[in-house]
Amino acid sequence: MAKAINLSFFLSFFLSFFPFFLLLEKRLSSRGKTIAYQPRYNDVGSIELQREL
């Protein structure tokens, strides 16, 4: 039972961070392309993903 709870927690954790990983991978794989995602630090200090065209 503990394994099932662990697995569901891991799945929710992974799904919540999946778009960020997708953006990061797109940014890393598109170095030679026109669209690049770069992290930008706002006033609060958190990272905003800024899309550069």
N, CA, C and O atoms as a printed pandas DataFrame, in Angstrom:
     atom_number atom_name residue_name chain_id  residue_number  x_coord  y_coord  z_coord
0              1         N          MET        A               1    0.834   -1.201    0.000
1              2        CA          MET        A               1    0.000    0.000    0.000
2              3         C          MET        A               1    0.871    1.254    0.000
3              4         O          MET        A               1    0.544    2.244   -0.655
4              5         N          ALA        A               2    1.961    1.208    0.725
5              6        CA          ALA        A               2    2.853    2.365    0.778
6              7         C          ALA        A               2    3.492    2.611   -0.595
7              8         O          ALA        A               2    3.760    3.754   -0.967
8              9         N          LYS        A               3    3.731    1.532   -1.340
9             10        CA          LYS        A               3    4.316    1.701   -2.671
10            11         C          LYS        A               3    3.345    2.413   -3.607
11            12         O          LYS        A               3    3.755    3.234   -4.428
12            13         N          ALA        A               4    2.065    2.099   -3.481
13            14        CA          ALA        A               4    1.063    2.741   -4.334
14            15         C          ALA        A               4    0.963    4.230   -4.008
15            16         O          ALA        A               4    0.852    5.061   -4.910
16            17         N          ILE        A               5    1.003    4.562   -2.725
17            18        CA          ILE        A               5    0.945    5.973   -2.335
18            19         C          ILE        A               5    2.198    6.698   -2.825
19            20         O          ILE        A               5    2.118    7.828   -3.305
20            21         N          ASN        A               6    3.345    6.047   -2.704
21            22        CA          ASN        A               6    4.591    6.628   -3.188
22            23         C          ASN        A               6    4.536    6.862   -4.690
23            24         O          ASN        A               6    4.970    7.902   -5.187
24            25         N          LEU        A               7    3.995    5.875   -5.410
25            26        CA          LEU        A               7    3.942    5.973   -6.862
26            27         C          LEU        A               7    3.008    7.091   -7.302
27            28         O          LEU        A               7    3.323    7.832   -8.233
28            29         N          SER        A               8    1.872    7.217   -6.647
29            30        CA          SER        A               8    0.936    8.276   -7.032
30            31         C          SER        A               8    1.516    9.650   -6.719
31            32         O          SER        A               8    1.332   10.599   -7.482
32            33         N          PHE        A               9    2.223    9.749   -5.583
33            34        CA          PHE        A               9    2.869   11.015   -5.240
34            35         C          PHE        A               9    3.930   11.367   -6.273
35            36         O          PHE        A               9    4.036   12.517   -6.698
36            37         N          PHE        A              10    4.713   10.374   -6.675
37            38        CA          PHE        A              10    5.755   10.609   -7.677
38            39         C          PHE        A              10    5.148   11.004   -9.013
39            40         O          PHE        A              10    5.683   11.862   -9.716
40            41         N          LEU        A              11    4.020   10.372   -9.364
41            42        CA          LEU        A              11    3.373   10.697  -10.634
42            43         C          LEU        A              11    2.841   12.124  -10.634
43            44         O          LEU        A              11    2.981   12.838  -11.627
44            45         N          SER        A              12    2.236   12.540   -9.533
45            46        CA          SER        A              12    1.722   13.915   -9.472
46            47         C          SER        A              12    2.880   14.914   -9.490
47            48         O          SER        A              12    2.798   15.962  -10.131
48            49         N          PHE        A              13    3.959   14.579   -8.778
49            50        CA          PHE        A              13    5.151   15.433   -8.765
50            51         C          PHE        A              13    5.733   15.562  -10.169
51            52         O          PHE        A              13    6.093   16.654  -10.609
52            53         N          PHE        A              14    5.820   14.418  -10.869
53            54        CA          PHE        A              14    6.389   14.408  -12.217
54            55         C          PHE        A              14    5.501   15.176  -13.183
55            56         O          PHE        A              14    6.001   15.907  -14.038
56            57         N          LEU        A              15    4.191   15.019  -13.055
57            58        CA          LEU        A              15    3.274   15.703  -13.968
58            59         C          LEU        A              15    3.280   17.207  -13.736
59            60         O          LEU        A              15    3.071   17.982  -14.669
60            61         N          SER        A              16    3.516   17.621  -12.505
61            62        CA          SER        A              16    3.538   19.061  -12.232
62            63         C          SER        A              16    4.800   19.704  -12.788
63            64         O          SER        A              16    4.797   20.888  -13.124
64            65         N          PHE        A              17    5.877   18.935  -12.885
65            66        CA          PHE        A              17    7.128   19.497  -13.398
66            67         C          PHE        A              17    7.388   19.151  -14.852
67            68         O          PHE        A              17    8.401   19.562  -15.419
68            69         N          PHE        A              18    6.470   18.388  -15.467
69            70        CA          PHE        A              18    6.705   17.941  -16.843
70            71         C          PHE        A              18    6.762   19.092  -17.840
71            72         O          PHE        A              18    7.631   19.070  -18.711
72            73         N          PRO        A              19    5.877   20.113  -17.766
73            74        CA          PRO        A              19    5.973   21.223  -18.731
74            75         C          PRO        A              19    7.287   21.984  -18.624
75            76         O          PRO        A              19    7.832   22.433  -19.632
76            77         N          PHE        A              20    7.805   22.133  -17.385
77            78        CA          PHE        A              20    9.074   22.833  -17.231
78            79         C          PHE        A              20   10.211   22.047  -17.884
79            80         O          PHE        A              20   11.083   22.624  -18.533
80            81         N          PHE        A              21   10.189   20.701  -17.702
81            82        CA          PHE        A              21   11.208   19.886  -18.349
82            83         C          PHE        A              21   11.084   19.958  -19.864
83            84         O          PHE        A              21   12.083   19.950  -20.584
84            85         N          LEU        A              22    9.835   20.030  -20.339
85            86        CA          LEU        A              22    9.611   20.118  -21.778
86            87         C          LEU        A              22   10.173   21.423  -22.335
87            88         O          LEU        A              22   10.808   21.440  -23.390
88            89         N          LEU        A              23    9.929   22.516  -21.609
89            90        CA          LEU        A              23   10.464   23.816  -22.046
90            91         C          LEU        A              23   11.987   23.819  -21.994
91            92         O          LEU        A              23   12.648   24.358  -22.881
92            93         N          LEU        A              24   12.536   23.210  -20.944
93            94        CA          LEU        A              24   13.990   23.168  -20.807
94            95         C          LEU        A              24   14.611   22.367  -21.938
95            96         O          LEU        A              24   15.634   22.757  -22.502
96            97         N          GLU        A              25   13.978   21.236  -22.267
97            98        CA          GLU        A              25   14.505   20.405  -23.338
98            99         C          GLU        A              25   14.378   21.133  -24.677
99           100         O          GLU        A              25   15.270   21.042  -25.521
100          101         N          LYS        A              26   13.279   21.850  -24.871
101          102        CA          LYS        A              26   13.110   22.591  -26.113
102          103         C          LYS        A              26   14.152   23.697  -26.226
103          104         O          LYS        A              26   14.667   23.973  -27.309
104          105         N          ARG        A              27   14.455   24.326  -25.095
105          106        CA          ARG        A              27   15.461   25.384  -25.096
106          107         C          ARG        A              27   16.843   24.808  -25.391
107          108         O          ARG        A              27   17.630   25.419  -26.114
108          109         N          LEU        A              28   17.141   23.626  -24.831
109          110        CA          LEU        A              28   18.461   23.036  -25.050
110          111         C          LEU        A              28   18.607   22.511  -26.473
111          112         O          LEU        A              28   19.693   22.565  -27.051
112          113         N          SER        A              29   17.507   21.999  -27.039
113          114        CA          SER        A              29   17.615   21.382  -28.355
114          115         C          SER        A              29   17.489   22.399  -29.477
115          116         O          SER        A              29   17.736   22.069  -30.637
116          117         N          SER        A              30   17.106   23.638  -29.153
117          118        CA          SER        A              30   16.890   24.621  -30.217
118          119         C          SER        A              30   17.966   25.706  -30.187
119          120         O          SER        A              30   17.670   26.882  -30.399
120          121         N          ARG        A              31   19.187   25.321  -29.928
121          122        CA          ARG        A              31   20.252   26.323  -29.886
122          123         C          ARG        A              31   20.534   26.873  -31.279
123          124         O          ARG        A              31   20.803   28.063  -31.443
124          125         N          GLY        A              32   20.470   25.998  -32.281
125          126        CA          GLY        A              32   20.751   26.456  -33.625
126          127         C          GLY        A              32   19.528   26.954  -34.359
127          128         O          GLY        A              32   19.628   27.391  -35.505
128          129         N          LYS        A              33   18.372   26.896  -33.717
129          130        CA          LYS        A              33   17.134   27.304  -34.383
130          131         C          LYS        A              33   16.787   28.744  -34.009
131          132         O          LYS        A              33   17.543   29.414  -33.306
132          133         N          THR        A              34   15.648   29.200  -34.485
133          134        CA          THR        A              34   15.289   30.599  -34.270
134          135         C          THR        A              34   14.609   30.806  -32.923
135          136         O          THR        A              34   14.702   31.886  -32.340
136          137         N          ILE        A              35   13.925   29.778  -32.427
137          138        CA          ILE        A              35   13.202   29.928  -31.164
138          139         C          ILE        A              35   14.068   29.376  -30.032
139          140         O          ILE        A              35   14.479   28.217  -30.071
140          141         N          ALA        A              36   14.340   30.198  -29.035
141          142        CA          ALA        A              36   15.133   29.761  -27.889
142          143         C          ALA        A              36   14.456   30.239  -26.613
143          144         O          ALA        A              36   13.976   31.369  -26.529
144          145         N          TYR        A              37   14.430   29.362  -25.630
145          146        CA          TYR        A              37   13.855   29.721  -24.338
146          147         C          TYR        A              37   14.993   30.055  -23.380
147          148         O          TYR        A              37   15.899   29.248  -23.177
148          149         N          GLN        A              38   14.942   31.231  -22.801
149          150        CA          GLN        A              38   15.986   31.629  -21.868
150          151         C          GLN        A              38   15.359   32.027  -20.541
151          152         O          GLN        A              38   14.368   32.757  -20.520
152          153         N          PRO        A              39   15.922   31.558  -19.434
153          154        CA          PRO        A              39   15.396   31.949  -18.127
154          155         C          PRO        A              39   15.734   33.393  -17.812
155          156         O          PRO        A              39   16.860   33.841  -18.027
156          157         N          ARG        A              40   14.755   34.113  -17.305
157          158        CA          ARG        A              40   14.969   35.515  -16.955
158          159         C          ARG        A              40   14.543   35.721  -15.509
159          160         O          ARG        A              40   13.476   35.269  -15.094
160          161         N          TYR        A              41   15.372   36.395  -14.761
161          162        CA          TYR        A              41   15.080   36.605  -13.344
162          163         C          TYR        A              41   14.263   37.890  -13.186
163          164         O          TYR        A              41   14.678   38.965  -13.619
164          165         N          ASN        A              42   13.097   37.754  -12.556
165          166        CA          ASN        A              42   12.285   38.950  -12.328
166          167         C          ASN        A              42   12.624   39.541  -10.968
167          168         O          ASN        A              42   13.586   39.115  -10.329
168          169         N          ASP        A              43   11.845   40.516  -10.521
169          170        CA          ASP        A              43   12.179   41.245   -9.291
170          171         C          ASP        A              43   12.130   40.355   -8.063
171          172         O          ASP        A              43   12.875   40.566   -7.107
172          173         N          VAL        A              44   11.252   39.357   -8.089
173          174        CA          VAL        A              44   11.110   38.508   -6.906
174          175         C          VAL        A              44   12.297   37.553   -6.792
175          176         O          VAL        A              44   12.633   37.100   -5.698
176          177         N          GLY        A              45   12.924   37.253   -7.915
177          178        CA          GLY        A              45   14.054   36.343   -7.895
178          179         C          GLY        A              45   13.724   34.988   -8.466
179          180         O          GLY        A              45   14.599   34.130   -8.584
180          181         N          SER        A              46   12.462   34.784   -8.825
181          182        CA          SER        A              46   12.106   33.511   -9.437
182          183         C          SER        A              46   12.388   33.579  -10.934
183          184         O          SER        A              46   12.590   34.652  -11.503
184          185         N          ILE        A              47   12.396   32.417  -11.543
185          186        CA          ILE        A              47   12.782   32.343  -12.950
186          187         C          ILE        A              47   11.540   32.385  -13.827
187          188         O          ILE        A              47   10.608   31.603  -13.642
188          189         N          GLU        A              48   11.538   33.304  -14.782
189          190        CA          GLU        A              48   10.495   33.335  -15.796
190          191         C          GLU        A              48   11.111   32.862  -17.101
191          192         O          GLU        A              48   12.215   33.260  -17.471
192          193         N          LEU        A              49   10.371   32.002  -17.788
193          194        CA          LEU        A              49   10.867   31.552  -19.083
194          195         C          LEU        A              49   10.457   32.570  -20.132
195          196         O          LEU        A              49    9.271   32.782  -20.383
196          197         N          GLN        A              50   11.439   33.184  -20.729
197          198        CA          GLN        A              50   11.198   34.223  -21.722
198          199         C          GLN        A              50   11.440   33.652  -23.108
199          200         O          GLN        A              50   12.479   33.047  -23.371
200          201         N          ARG        A              51   10.470   33.850  -23.990
201          202        CA          ARG        A              51   10.592   33.321  -25.349
202          203         C          ARG        A              51   11.183   34.386  -26.252
203          204         O          ARG        A              51   10.627   35.474  -26.406
204          205         N          GLU        A              52   12.313   34.055  -26.842
205          206        CA          GLU        A              52   12.958   34.991  -27.756
206          207         C          GLU        A              52   12.718   34.536  -29.187
207          208         O          GLU        A              52   12.906   33.365  -29.516
208          209         N          LEU        A              53   12.304   35.464  -30.028
209          210        CA          LEU        A              53   12.058   35.118  -31.429
210          211         C          LEU        A              53   13.225   35.560  -32.294
211          212         O          LEU        A              53   13.206   35.356  -33.508
